[in-house]
Amino acid sequence: MLSHKMPKSIWYFLILTGAVSTFVACTGVS
């Protein structure tokens, strides 16, 4: 794995995906 040198775009994508997943989860529970 290239975890030692990941582009900032990858980190941004992971954070964005996490935020969306959390939002969907909260919306689904409500």
GROMACS elastic network, one bead per residue, 0.5 to 0.9 nm:
[ bonds ]
;  ai    aj funct       b0    kb
    1     4     6  0.80446   500
    2     5     6  0.58557   500
    2     6     6  0.64465   500
    3     6     6  0.57470   500
    6     9     6  0.82430   500
    6    10     6  0.65266   500
    6    11     6  0.74112   500
    7    10     6  0.53973   500
    7    11     6  0.69137   500
    7    12     6  0.88982   500
    8    11     6  0.51254   500
    8    12     6  0.61237   500
    8    13     6  0.85421   500
    9    13     6  0.60501   500
    9    14     6  0.85855   500
   10    13     6  0.50296   500
   10    14     6  0.61921   500
   10    15     6  0.86269   500
   11    14     6  0.50566   500
   11    15     6  0.61423   500
   11    16     6  0.84786   500
   12    15     6  0.51395   500
   12    16     6  0.59873   500
   12    17     6  0.84539   500
   13    16     6  0.50402   500
   13    17     6  0.59698   500
   13    18     6  0.84573   500
   14    17     6  0.51056   500
   14    18     6  0.60973   500
   14    19     6  0.86050   500
   15    18     6  0.50428   500
   15    19     6  0.61554   500
   15    20     6  0.86300   500
   16    19     6  0.50836   500
   16    20     6  0.61748   500
   16    21     6  0.85256   500
   17    20     6  0.51264   500
   17    21     6  0.60204   500
   17    22     6  0.85450   500
   18    21     6  0.50563   500
   18    22     6  0.61256   500
   18    23     6  0.85546   500
   19    22     6  0.51535   500
   19    23     6  0.61374   500
   19    24     6  0.86018   500
   20    23     6  0.50071   500
   20    24     6  0.60518   500
   20    25     6  0.84446   500
   21    24     6  0.51448   500
   21    25     6  0.60350   500
   21    26     6  0.86003   500
   22    25     6  0.50388   500
   22    26     6  0.61247   500
   22    27     6  0.84766   500
   23    26     6  0.52139   500
   23    27     6  0.60347   500
   23    28     6  0.84502   500
   24    27     6  0.50407   500
   24    28     6  0.59305   500
   24    29     6  0.85721   500
   25    28     6  0.50842   500
   25    29     6  0.62635   500
   25    30     6  0.87222   500
   26    29     6  0.51868   500
   26    30     6  0.62497   500
   27    30     6  0.51976   500
